[in-house]
Amino acid sequence: MTDARIGDAPAFDAARWEALTFPERFTVWTVRLWLAAFTGDPDAAPQIRVAFESVDAVPAIPLLDRLMRVVANGARRPVRFTPVAIPALSEDEGLLLRAVELAQADGAVNGAVDGTLVLRGMLTADACRAFRPACRGFARALAGAGLRLPGAAVAAPRPVPAAAPPPRARRGGGLPR
């Protein structure tokens, strides 16, 4: 099990928190609530349910639990989370949020990168393998409730434009005028 710590990261980024959209804040907040429940806060579990009910995403609750158990049991180093009520974002929360955004983009950037690459320094190799389907399920459940993370659109593969046909040569050769 990881030494998941609440609030002891050297720097929390309040400005970055202010820039988050509602779906991003919701994602981070529910991760924090899960950690609070996991570490023994009896009030956190009911708050998780109320939060997901309020956005019509109750099916995401067991998927959040699966995702966070992978993080809690597969961390290669202490993972740092900001306390629930603090309007700031830790670096690890930012990495986890980015992984969920990538999962909403169907796990592909140029067909090769998914959220587990973002978390290689945080999770063991086995945990990264377990994280991929857990994260994809959680991300899809959020998207199904209308909680689209803006980074998912940025991460989505872009179609390659068709190449323009070469200019036709004029009769008699030479370059077109």
Number of C-alpha atoms within 10 A of each C-alpha: 12 16 13 18 15 17 15 14 15 8 12 21 14 13 11 13 18 12 10 15 14 12 17 21 18 17 22 22 21 21 22 22 23 23 24 18 17 16 13 11 12 11 11 20 18 11 15 21 15 13 18 18 14 10 14 14 18 18 16 22 20 13 21 23 17 19 21 20 21 24 24 20 15 20 24 18 13 16 21 20 24 24 19 19 9 12 16 18 23 24 17 18 21 17 16 22 22 23 26 30 28 28 29 30 25 20 24 17 17 11 10 9 15 23 27 26 14 17 21 14 13 21 25 18 16 11 21 23 13 18 24 20 15 22 27 24 22 24 28 20 21 28 18 14 15 13 20 21 26 16 18 23 14 13 21 19 16 10 7 6 6 6 6 6 6 6 8 9 11 10 8 6 8 8 10 9 5
